[in-house]
Amino acid sequence: MRSFNLLFVIILTLIMGSCQDDNYSPRPSGYFRIDMNNHEYQRSTTECAFSFEYSKFAKLVLKDKERCWYNIYYPNHKATIYLTFVNLNNDLKTHIDQTQKLTYEHQIKASKIERSPIVFPEKDVYGLKYRLSGEVASSIQFYLTDSTDYYLRGSLYFDTYVNSDSLKPVIDYIDVEIQHLIDSFYWN
């Protein structure tokens, strides 16, 4: 009986001693739910060689009037689509190579890069859209060209730390917005 009492005291001491944890920290409750707006669009009114439709919930910001550089800012999502326009001077290949180089610099962090061709011969709009998966700084990039005179490059960036799991709903939402921009794009 005495050995049973001794065993009981030892087990009780171990149980009581194991309950003390000086490094306790509560688990985070999770990420905030992100509410998405419906997709509603408006036509851009630029003095540049192009026009497109963009979200009514975004702000079109002129960054450089002389070069026709614009940003499409989504304040609710802290995201920006950077649009860089170039007048071609028999240097289309140079700009395509530069876009490809800038896109594939993210390959170190990307788990996958999907390419989608853009072909609208009736509007003289051609290009390529890249969708990058993983912990990348820019998850969507694209370029549009008429092959002779104009070139427009676009890239999506967030004003926050990159966490592809929590940003996925926003990236998917803005991917639809970018696809609409591409589908509604015209050279003036």
The 8 nearest C-alpha neighbors of each residue, nearest first, counted from 0:
[[1, 3, 2, 4, 5, 6, 7, 8],
 [0, 2, 4, 3, 5, 6, 7, 8],
 [3, 1, 5, 4, 0, 6, 7, 8],
 [2, 4, 0, 6, 1, 5, 7, 8],
 [5, 3, 7, 1, 6, 2, 8, 0],
 [4, 6, 2, 8, 3, 7, 1, 9],
 [5, 7, 3, 9, 4, 8, 2, 10],
 [6, 8, 4, 10, 5, 9, 11, 3],
 [9, 7, 11, 5, 6, 10, 12, 4],
 [8, 10, 12, 6, 11, 7, 13, 5],
 [11, 9, 13, 7, 12, 8, 14, 6],
 [10, 12, 8, 14, 13, 9, 7, 15],
 [13, 11, 9, 15, 10, 14, 16, 8],
 [14, 12, 16, 10, 11, 15, 17, 9],
 [15, 13, 11, 17, 16, 12, 10, 18],
 [14, 16, 12, 18, 17, 13, 11, 19],
 [17, 15, 13, 14, 18, 12, 19, 11],
 [16, 18, 14, 19, 15, 13, 20, 12],
 [19, 17, 15, 16, 20, 14, 13, 21],
 [18, 20, 17, 16, 21, 15, 22, 23],
 [21, 19, 22, 23, 18, 17, 16, 24],
 [20, 22, 23, 19, 24, 18, 17, 16],
 [23, 21, 20, 24, 19, 25, 18, 26],
 [22, 24, 21, 20, 25, 19, 26, 18],
 [23, 25, 22, 26, 27, 21, 20, 28],
 [24, 26, 27, 23, 28, 22, 29, 20],
 [27, 25, 28, 24, 29, 23, 30, 22],
 [26, 28, 29, 25, 30, 24, 31, 23],
 [27, 29, 26, 30, 25, 31, 32, 24],
 [30, 28, 27, 31, 26, 32, 165, 25],
 [29, 31, 32, 28, 165, 27, 33, 164],
 [32, 30, 33, 29, 165, 28, 34, 166],
 [31, 33, 34, 30, 29, 165, 35, 168],
 [32, 34, 31, 35, 168, 169, 76, 30],
 [35, 33, 32, 36, 75, 169, 168, 31],
 [34, 36, 33, 37, 172, 169, 168, 38],
 [37, 35, 38, 34, 56, 39, 172, 75],
 [38, 36, 39, 35, 56, 54, 172, 55],
 [37, 39, 36, 40, 54, 176, 55, 175],
 [40, 38, 54, 55, 37, 41, 56, 53],
 [41, 39, 54, 55, 53, 52, 38, 42],
 [40, 42, 52, 53, 55, 54, 43, 39],
 [43, 41, 52, 51, 44, 53, 40, 50],
 [44, 42, 51, 50, 52, 45, 41, 53],
 [43, 45, 42, 50, 46, 51, 47, 49],
 [44, 46, 47, 43, 50, 49, 48, 67],
 [45, 47, 44, 48, 67, 49, 64, 50],
 [46, 48, 45, 49, 67, 187, 50, 64],
 [47, 49, 187, 186, 46, 50, 149, 45],
 [50, 48, 186, 187, 47, 185, 51, 184],
 [49, 51, 185, 43, 184, 186, 45, 187],
 [52, 50, 184, 183, 43, 180, 42, 185],
 [53, 51, 42, 41, 180, 43, 40, 183],
 [52, 54, 40, 41, 180, 42, 51, 55],
 [55, 53, 40, 56, 57, 39, 41, 38],
 [54, 56, 40, 57, 39, 41, 53, 58],
 [55, 57, 54, 73, 58, 36, 39, 74],
 [58, 56, 73, 54, 72, 55, 71, 59],
 [57, 59, 72, 71, 60, 73, 56, 55],
 [58, 60, 71, 70, 72, 57, 61, 69],
 [59, 61, 70, 69, 58, 62, 71, 72],
 [60, 62, 69, 63, 68, 64, 70, 59],
 [63, 61, 69, 68, 60, 64, 70, 67],
 [62, 64, 68, 66, 65, 67, 61, 69],
 [65, 63, 67, 66, 61, 62, 68, 69],
 [64, 66, 63, 67, 68, 47, 62, 61],
 [65, 67, 64, 63, 68, 84, 85, 83],
 [68, 66, 64, 63, 65, 84, 47, 69],
 [67, 69, 83, 63, 62, 66, 82, 84],
 [70, 68, 61, 82, 62, 60, 81, 67],
 [71, 69, 81, 60, 80, 82, 59, 72],
 [70, 72, 59, 80, 79, 58, 60, 57],
 [71, 73, 79, 58, 57, 78, 74, 70],
 [74, 72, 57, 78, 76, 75, 77, 79],
 [75, 73, 77, 76, 72, 78, 57, 58],
 [76, 74, 73, 77, 78, 56, 57, 35],
 [75, 77, 78, 74, 73, 169, 157, 33],
 [78, 76, 74, 158, 73, 157, 75, 79],
 [77, 79, 157, 73, 76, 156, 72, 158],
 [80, 78, 72, 156, 71, 155, 81, 73],
 [79, 81, 155, 71, 154, 70, 153, 82],
 [80, 82, 70, 154, 153, 79, 69, 155],
 [83, 81, 153, 69, 152, 68, 70, 80],
 [82, 84, 68, 152, 151, 153, 81, 69],
 [85, 83, 151, 68, 150, 67, 152, 82],
 [86, 84, 150, 87, 149, 151, 83, 66],
 [87, 85, 149, 148, 150, 88, 84, 66],
 [88, 86, 148, 149, 89, 90, 85, 91],
 [87, 89, 90, 86, 148, 91, 147, 149],
 [88, 90, 87, 91, 147, 148, 92, 93],
 [91, 89, 88, 93, 92, 87, 94, 147],
 [90, 92, 94, 93, 89, 95, 87, 146],
 [91, 93, 95, 94, 90, 96, 89, 97],
 [92, 94, 96, 90, 91, 95, 97, 98],
 [95, 93, 97, 91, 96, 92, 98, 90],
 [94, 96, 92, 98, 97, 93, 99, 91],
 [97, 95, 99, 93, 94, 98, 92, 100],
 [96, 98, 94, 100, 99, 95, 101, 93],
 [99, 97, 101, 95, 100, 96, 102, 94],
 [98, 100, 96, 102, 97, 101, 103, 95],
 [99, 101, 97, 103, 98, 102, 96, 104],
 [102, 100, 98, 104, 99, 103, 97, 105],
 [103, 101, 99, 100, 104, 105, 98, 140],
 [102, 104, 106, 105, 100, 101, 99, 107],
 [103, 105, 101, 106, 102, 100, 107, 99],
 [106, 104, 103, 107, 108, 102, 109, 135],
 [107, 105, 109, 103, 104, 108, 110, 102],
 [106, 108, 105, 109, 104, 103, 110, 135],
 [109, 107, 106, 135, 134, 105, 133, 110],
 [110, 108, 106, 133, 111, 132, 107, 135],
 [109, 111, 133, 132, 108, 112, 106, 131],
 [112, 110, 132, 109, 131, 113, 133, 106],
 [113, 111, 131, 130, 132, 129, 114, 109],
 [114, 112, 130, 129, 131, 111, 115, 128],
 [113, 115, 129, 128, 130, 112, 116, 127],
 [116, 114, 128, 127, 129, 117, 113, 130],
 [117, 115, 127, 126, 128, 118, 114, 125],
 [118, 116, 126, 125, 127, 115, 119, 128],
 [117, 119, 125, 120, 124, 116, 126, 123],
 [118, 120, 124, 121, 122, 123, 125, 117],
 [121, 119, 123, 122, 118, 124, 125, 145],
 [120, 122, 119, 123, 124, 118, 185, 125],
 [123, 121, 120, 124, 119, 185, 186, 184],
 [122, 124, 120, 145, 121, 119, 125, 186],
 [125, 123, 119, 145, 122, 144, 120, 118],
 [126, 124, 118, 117, 144, 143, 119, 145],
 [127, 125, 143, 117, 142, 144, 116, 118],
 [126, 128, 116, 117, 141, 115, 142, 129],
 [127, 129, 141, 115, 114, 140, 116, 142],
 [128, 130, 114, 140, 113, 139, 141, 131],
 [131, 129, 139, 113, 112, 138, 114, 132],
 [130, 132, 112, 138, 111, 109, 139, 129],
 [133, 131, 111, 109, 110, 112, 138, 130],
 [134, 132, 109, 110, 135, 163, 108, 131],
 [133, 135, 163, 108, 161, 162, 109, 136],
 [136, 134, 137, 108, 133, 109, 138, 105],
 [135, 137, 161, 156, 138, 134, 105, 157],
 [138, 136, 156, 155, 135, 139, 154, 140],
 [137, 139, 131, 130, 135, 136, 155, 132],
 [140, 138, 130, 155, 129, 137, 154, 131],
 [139, 141, 154, 129, 153, 128, 155, 130],
 [142, 140, 128, 153, 127, 152, 129, 154],
 [141, 143, 152, 126, 151, 127, 153, 128],
 [144, 142, 126, 151, 125, 150, 124, 152],
 [143, 145, 150, 146, 125, 149, 124, 126],
 [144, 146, 124, 123, 147, 149, 125, 148],
 [147, 145, 144, 148, 91, 149, 125, 150],
 [146, 148, 145, 149, 87, 89, 91, 144],
 [147, 149, 87, 86, 145, 146, 88, 150],
 [150, 148, 86, 87, 144, 145, 85, 147],
 [149, 151, 144, 85, 143, 84, 86, 87],
 [152, 150, 84, 143, 142, 83, 85, 144],
 [151, 153, 142, 83, 82, 141, 84, 143],
 [152, 154, 82, 141, 81, 140, 142, 80],
 [155, 153, 140, 81, 80, 139, 141, 137],
 [154, 156, 80, 137, 139, 79, 140, 138],
 [157, 155, 137, 79, 78, 136, 80, 154],
 [156, 158, 78, 159, 77, 79, 155, 136],
 [159, 157, 77, 78, 156, 160, 79, 76],
 [160, 158, 157, 161, 77, 78, 162, 156],
 [159, 161, 162, 158, 157, 136, 163, 134],
 [162, 160, 134, 163, 159, 136, 135, 157],
 [163, 161, 164, 165, 166, 134, 160, 133],
 [162, 164, 166, 134, 167, 165, 133, 161],
 [165, 163, 167, 162, 166, 168, 133, 134],
 [164, 166, 163, 167, 162, 30, 168, 169],
 [167, 165, 163, 169, 164, 168, 170, 162],
 [166, 168, 170, 169, 164, 163, 165, 171],
 [169, 167, 171, 170, 166, 172, 165, 33],
 [170, 168, 172, 166, 171, 167, 173, 76],
 [169, 171, 167, 173, 172, 168, 174, 166],
 [172, 170, 174, 168, 169, 173, 167, 175],
 [171, 173, 169, 174, 170, 175, 168, 176],
 [174, 172, 176, 170, 175, 171, 177, 169],
 [173, 175, 171, 177, 176, 172, 170, 178],
 [174, 176, 178, 173, 172, 177, 179, 171],
 [177, 175, 173, 179, 174, 178, 180, 172],
 [178, 176, 180, 174, 179, 175, 173, 181],
 [177, 179, 181, 175, 180, 176, 182, 174],
 [180, 178, 182, 176, 177, 181, 183, 175],
 [179, 181, 177, 183, 52, 178, 182, 51],
 [180, 182, 178, 184, 179, 183, 177, 51],
 [181, 183, 179, 180, 184, 178, 51, 119],
 [184, 182, 180, 51, 181, 52, 179, 185],
 [185, 183, 51, 181, 182, 50, 180, 186],
 [186, 184, 50, 49, 187, 51, 122, 183],
 [185, 187, 49, 48, 50, 184, 122, 124],
 [186, 48, 49, 185, 50, 47, 46, 184]]
